[in-house]
Amino acid sequence: MFGHALRNAILPVLTILGPLFAATLTGALVVEQIFAIPGLGKYFITSIGNRDYPVVMGVYLLFGLLVIVMNALVDILYAWADPRIRLE
C-alpha cells in the first residue's frame, strides 16, 4: 500500500519542489547582498551599479535557464512517478 500511495502522493510534492528549488537558487542574490557573501549575486548587484549590461543579461539568462531546466526535470519526474502521464 505504501508504494501505491507514494506514487500518487508524490505528484503534488514534485509540483512544488521543482520551482521552489529554482527560486531558492535565484534567491541567493538577496542573501549574498545582505550578508556580504562573495558570489554571483554580489557580482550581479555590483554589475547593475557599474552599468555592465552584458553581465546583467548573462545572469538573467542563467537564472532563467535554471528555472526552465527545473521545470523540465519536474516534467520528466512526473512521467517516472505516474506512468499514466506520458507524451503521446
Secondary structure, DSSP 8 states (H G I E B T S, - for coil): -HHHHHHHHHHHHHHHHHHHHHHHHHTHHHHHHHTT--SHHHHHHHHHHTT-HHHHHHHHHHHHHHHHHHHHHHHHHHHHH-TT----
